C-alpha cells in the first residue's frame, strides 16, 4: 500500500476518488466537508424515516395478509454521497466511529466493496497515522494509493 500523509493545505486537492470521513462529532474535517456538501450529511443523519401507521399494521394482522414492511436501515449505517462537483472526488463515505479498530475495519470492508479506489481518509480525533498503519488489515505491497489527512487542521 502506498500511504501518503497530507496536511490542511492539500487536503481538498484532487487525487482520490473516495474520501472517507468519521461521523460529524469526531472530526473537524467531517464538519467542513458537510458544509461543502450543503449539509447533506446532517440532513441524512437527522432525517426521521416514516413508519407504517399502527392502524394499517392492525388491519394487515387482523386479515392475516402477507405484507413486507420497508426494510429498516440500521441507525449508524454508512453514508455514501456523490458530491456532484462540490468537492474534487467521486464519493464521500461517512462511517461512524466507535473505536479505532472498528472504524478502520469498516473502512477496509467498504473500500473492498467499492473495488479499492484511490482513497483519502480524514482521520478522527485521537487517531494518528502510525496507529492507522498498524491497524490497517492489508499489509501487502499492493500499489493502491491511500492518503491520510490528520485530524488537526494544521498547515505544513
ZIGI-V658403 format. One record per pair of residues at least 6 apart in sequence whose C-alpha atoms are under 6 Angstrom apart, sorted by sequence separation. I is the first residue (numbers start at 0). J is the second residue. D is the distance in Angstrom with one decimal. If there is no record, write none. Layout:
i->(I,I)
j->(J,J)
d->(D,D)
This chain:
i->(23,96,23,33,20,81,80,80,79,79,78,78,77,77,119,121,124,117,118,119,120,121,122,123,117,119,122,16,19,21,16,17,18,19,20,21,22,13,17,19,21,21,26,25,26,25,18,16,17,18,19,20,15,18,21,15,15,0,0,0,4,5,6,0,1,2,3,4,5,2,4,7,7,8,7,6)
j->(29,102,30,40,29,90,90,91,91,92,92,93,93,94,145,147,150,144,145,146,147,148,149,150,145,147,150,88,91,93,89,90,91,92,93,94,95,87,91,93,95,96,123,123,124,124,118,117,118,119,120,121,117,120,123,118,119,140,141,142,146,147,148,143,144,145,146,147,148,146,148,152,153,154,154,154)
d->(5.2,5.4,5.6,5.9,5.7,4.7,5.6,5.2,5.7,4.5,5.6,5.1,5.8,5.0,5.7,6.0,5.3,5.1,4.8,4.6,4.8,4.7,5.3,5.3,6.0,5.7,5.0,4.7,5.9,5.5,4.8,4.9,4.7,4.7,4.9,5.2,5.0,5.0,5.9,5.9,5.6,5.8,5.0,5.2,5.9,5.8,5.8,5.7,4.7,4.7,4.7,5.2,4.9,5.8,5.9,4.9,5.8,5.3,4.9,5.5,5.5,5.9,5.9,5.5,4.9,5.0,4.6,4.7,5.0,5.6,6.0,5.6,5.9,5.7,4.9,5.7)
